[in-house]
């Protein structure tokens, strides 16, 4: 039974970590579509870069008026959908145990809201016009405010690499980004979506490292550390 539980935890961490890496890579690619041609590193004050910072070009949960840029919104939409799939596994992956009722309710809310915003972002990119998410402003508000609350709770109950992953995910949330590194001198700070994506990728790698570390600790012939609790 203990061996089965350990294997389940390993699968949860590797699965969630892999999904986070994919989600972060997609968001970084979307950011590249917006900024690469207008705001190369070291040249953030050109007229073209200042124009591109306008919220008119925001592709994550876009709102009217909106000007699409290539397939940036499609990539961001897929990124959010993959992130929603990762949130299905994250409470188990980060805490090593089944979530309680309150955590499970919050998890469902995060998954549904992230899915709704992801689908709307993807559809907006495909249609070239703003498509509102199912649930409207409520879905957007839940997507903004609930993930940081859930992730902070998971960071408290996690440890080691799992805690590092949770903290990185808190920093990657739209709420934290919107209050810090996404704020530019004009509107949006260049490459902020890539920063968020890289944080998500780093969180995924932390979970993979945690999986490898626990698998090594359980390897046959390796002495167990009696001071270390392994879920």
C-alpha positions as CSV (number, residue, x, y, z in Angstrom):
1,X,0.0,0.0,0.0
2,X,2.8,2.4,0.9
3,X,4.6,1.5,-2.3
4,X,1.4,2.2,-4.3
5,X,1.0,5.5,-2.6
6,X,4.6,6.5,-3.4
7,X,4.1,5.6,-7.0
8,X,0.9,7.6,-7.2
9,X,2.7,10.6,-5.7
10,X,5.5,10.2,-8.2
11,X,3.1,10.1,-11.1
12,X,1.2,13.2,-9.8
13,X,4.4,15.2,-9.5
14,X,5.8,14.2,-12.9
15,X,2.5,14.8,-14.6
16,X,1.9,18.2,-13.0
17,X,5.5,19.2,-13.6
18,X,5.4,18.2,-17.2
19,X,2.1,20.1,-17.8
20,X,3.6,23.2,-16.1
21,X,6.6,23.2,-18.3
22,X,4.4,22.9,-21.4
23,X,2.1,25.7,-20.2
24,X,5.0,28.0,-19.4
25,X,6.7,27.4,-22.7
26,X,3.4,28.2,-24.6
27,X,3.0,31.5,-22.7
28,X,6.6,32.4,-23.3
29,X,6.1,31.7,-27.0
30,X,3.0,33.9,-27.0
31,X,5.0,36.7,-25.4
32,X,7.6,36.4,-28.1
33,X,4.9,37.0,-30.7
34,X,4.0,40.3,-29.0
35,X,7.4,41.7,-28.2
36,X,10.2,40.2,-30.3
37,X,9.8,42.4,-33.3
38,X,9.1,45.6,-31.4
39,X,11.0,45.4,-28.1
40,X,14.3,43.6,-28.4
41,X,16.3,43.3,-25.2
42,X,18.0,46.6,-24.4
43,X,15.7,48.7,-26.7
44,X,12.6,49.3,-24.6
45,X,12.2,53.0,-25.3
46,X,11.7,53.1,-29.1
47,X,8.4,54.5,-30.5
48,X,7.5,51.0,-31.8
49,X,8.0,49.4,-28.4
50,X,6.1,52.1,-26.6
51,X,3.2,51.6,-29.0
52,X,3.3,47.8,-28.4
53,X,3.0,48.3,-24.6
54,X,-0.5,49.6,-25.1
55,X,-3.2,47.4,-23.4
56,X,-4.8,47.3,-26.9
57,X,-2.4,44.4,-27.6
58,X,-2.9,42.4,-24.4
59,X,-3.6,38.8,-25.4
60,X,-4.3,37.1,-22.0
61,X,-8.0,37.4,-21.4
62,X,-8.3,40.2,-24.0
63,X,-10.9,42.9,-23.6
64,X,-12.3,45.4,-26.1
65,X,-10.9,47.3,-27.8
66,X,-8.3,44.7,-28.8
67,X,-5.8,44.3,-31.7
68,X,-4.6,40.6,-32.2
69,X,-1.0,39.9,-32.9
70,X,-0.5,36.8,-35.0
71,X,-1.2,33.6,-33.0
72,X,-0.3,35.1,-29.6
73,X,-3.8,34.7,-28.2
74,X,-4.0,31.1,-29.4
75,X,-0.8,30.2,-27.8
76,X,-1.9,31.9,-24.5
77,X,-5.2,30.1,-24.6
78,X,-3.6,26.7,-25.0
79,X,-1.2,27.7,-22.2
80,X,-4.1,28.4,-19.8
81,X,-5.9,25.2,-20.8
82,X,-2.7,23.1,-20.1
83,X,-2.3,25.1,-16.8
84,X,-5.9,24.2,-15.9
85,X,-5.0,20.5,-16.4
86,X,-2.0,20.9,-14.2
87,X,-4.2,22.4,-11.4
88,X,-6.2,19.1,-11.4
89,X,-3.0,17.4,-10.1
90,X,-1.4,20.2,-8.1
91,X,-2.9,19.7,-4.7
92,X,-1.8,16.1,-4.6
93,X,1.5,16.8,-6.2
94,X,2.4,19.7,-3.8
95,X,1.0,18.3,-0.6
96,X,1.5,14.6,-1.1
97,X,-2.0,13.8,0.1
98,X,-5.6,14.1,-0.9
99,X,-6.9,17.7,-0.5
100,X,-9.5,18.5,2.1
101,X,-13.0,19.8,1.3
102,X,-12.1,23.5,1.3
103,X,-9.0,22.9,-0.8
104,X,-10.9,20.7,-3.2
105,X,-13.6,23.3,-3.7
106,X,-11.0,26.0,-4.3
107,X,-9.3,23.7,-6.8
108,X,-12.5,23.1,-8.7
109,X,-13.1,26.9,-8.9
110,X,-9.5,27.5,-10.2
111,X,-9.8,24.7,-12.8
112,X,-13.2,25.9,-14.1
113,X,-12.2,29.6,-14.1
114,X,-8.8,29.0,-15.8
115,X,-10.5,26.7,-18.4
116,X,-13.2,29.4,-19.1
117,X,-10.6,32.1,-19.6
118,X,-8.4,29.8,-21.6
119,X,-11.2,28.9,-24.0
120,X,-12.2,32.5,-24.4
121,X,-8.6,33.6,-25.1
122,X,-8.2,30.8,-27.6
123,X,-11.5,31.6,-29.3
124,X,-10.6,35.3,-29.4
125,X,-7.4,34.5,-31.2
126,X,-9.1,32.3,-33.7
127,X,-11.9,34.7,-34.4
128,X,-9.8,37.9,-34.3
129,X,-12.3,39.6,-32.0
130,X,-12.9,39.5,-28.2
131,X,-14.9,36.5,-27.0
132,X,-16.1,36.7,-23.4
133,X,-15.5,33.7,-21.2
134,X,-18.4,31.6,-19.9
135,X,-19.3,33.2,-16.6
136,X,-18.2,36.6,-17.8
137,X,-16.6,38.9,-15.3
138,X,-17.2,36.4,-12.5
139,X,-14.9,33.8,-14.2
140,X,-12.3,36.5,-14.8
141,X,-12.4,37.5,-11.1
142,X,-12.1,34.0,-9.9
143,X,-9.2,33.4,-12.3
144,X,-7.4,36.5,-10.9
145,X,-8.0,36.1,-7.2
146,X,-8.5,32.4,-6.3
147,X,-5.3,30.8,-7.7
148,X,-2.9,32.8,-5.4
149,X,-5.0,31.9,-2.3
150,X,-5.0,28.2,-3.2
151,X,-1.2,28.3,-4.0
152,X,-0.3,30.1,-0.8
153,X,-2.1,27.4,1.2
154,X,-0.3,24.7,-0.8
155,X,3.0,26.4,-0.2
156,X,2.4,26.4,3.5
157,X,1.7,22.6,3.6
158,X,4.4,21.6,1.1
159,X,8.1,21.3,1.7
160,X,11.4,21.3,-0.1
161,X,11.2,21.4,-3.9
162,X,7.4,21.2,-3.7
163,X,7.2,24.4,-1.7
164,X,9.6,26.1,-4.1
165,X,7.2,25.1,-7.0
166,X,4.2,26.6,-5.1
167,X,6.0,29.9,-4.4
168,X,7.1,30.2,-8.1
169,X,3.5,29.6,-9.2
170,X,2.2,32.3,-6.8
171,X,4.7,34.7,-8.4
172,X,3.5,33.6,-11.9
173,X,-0.2,34.4,-11.2
174,X,-1.9,37.2,-13.1
175,X,-2.7,39.0,-9.8
176,X,0.9,39.1,-8.7
177,X,2.1,40.0,-12.2
178,X,-0.5,42.7,-12.5
179,X,0.7,44.3,-9.3
180,X,4.5,44.0,-10.0
181,X,6.4,43.0,-13.0
182,X,3.6,43.4,-15.6
183,X,3.3,47.1,-14.8
184,X,5.3,49.3,-17.3
185,X,6.1,52.9,-17.6
186,X,3.4,53.2,-20.2
187,X,0.9,50.3,-20.0
188,X,2.2,46.7,-20.0
189,X,5.9,46.0,-19.3
190,X,7.6,44.3,-22.3
191,X,8.0,40.6,-22.0
192,X,6.0,40.3,-18.7
193,X,4.1,37.3,-20.1
194,X,7.5,35.5,-20.7
195,X,8.5,36.2,-17.1
196,X,5.3,34.6,-15.9
197,X,5.8,31.7,-18.3
198,X,9.4,31.1,-17.2
199,X,8.3,31.1,-13.5
200,X,5.7,28.4,-14.4
201,X,8.3,26.4,-16.2
202,X,10.7,26.7,-13.2
203,X,7.9,25.4,-11.0
204,X,7.4,22.4,-13.2
205,X,11.1,21.6,-13.1
206,X,11.0,21.8,-9.3
207,X,8.3,19.2,-9.2
208,X,10.3,16.9,-11.5
209,X,13.4,17.4,-9.3
210,X,11.2,16.5,-6.3
211,X,10.1,13.3,-8.0
212,X,13.6,12.3,-8.9
213,X,14.8,13.0,-5.4
214,X,12.1,10.9,-3.8
215,X,12.6,8.1,-6.3
216,X,16.3,8.0,-5.4
217,X,15.5,8.0,-1.7
218,X,13.3,5.0,-2.2
219,X,15.8,3.1,-4.3
220,X,16.5,-0.5,-3.1
221,X,19.6,-0.6,-0.9
222,X,19.5,3.1,0.0
223,X,19.4,3.7,3.7
224,X,16.3,5.6,4.8
225,X,16.7,8.9,6.6
226,X,14.5,8.5,9.8
227,X,14.3,12.3,10.1
228,X,12.7,12.8,6.7
229,X,9.0,12.3,6.1
230,X,8.2,11.1,2.6
231,X,4.6,11.1,1.5
